[in-house]
Amino acid sequence: MKNTIFLIAFMLFSTMSFAHFPVTKTVVEGNEVIEATISNSDAFAGKTQVAALLICFFLGGIGIHRFYLGDIWQGVVQLLTFGGLGVWTLIDFIRICVGDLGPGW
């Protein structure tokens, strides 16, 4: 049990944080100055379906997978309703398995 909690905590806190608005970055390569805009969709590139699936399986009853995917409001509602008494969690688990539920969708 301790190993499972450690693994889940490690996955949650080892992910990188990104801004939820476009960020302009200036890069100097040699004599060239390149400006790149990083959008919200680029920020979610590090989130994986496997991690979301594992989080949903182990902590789906309290909605932690929704926080991981960036759906804060739905995560709070699932936290307060214990995942819709398991029904909402089961639906989310199936949607993650088939690839219909992901970061920012």
Long-range contacts (C-beta under 8 A, 24 or more apart in sequence): 4-58, 8-54, 8-55, 8-58, 8-59, 8-64, 11-51, 11-54, 11-55, 12-55, 12-64, 12-68, 15-46, 15-47, 15-51, 15-68, 16-46, 18-42, 18-43, 18-44, 19-43, 40-104, 41-104, 44-70, 44-102, 44-103, 44-104, 47-102, 47-103, 49-96, 49-99, 49-102, 52-96, 52-101, 52-102, 52-103, 53-93, 53-96, 53-97, 56-89, 56-92, 56-93, 56-96, 57-93, 60-89, 60-92, 60-93, 61-86, 61-89, 63-89, 65-92, 65-96, 66-92, 69-101, 69-102, 69-103, 69-104, 69-105, 70-103, 70-104, 71-104
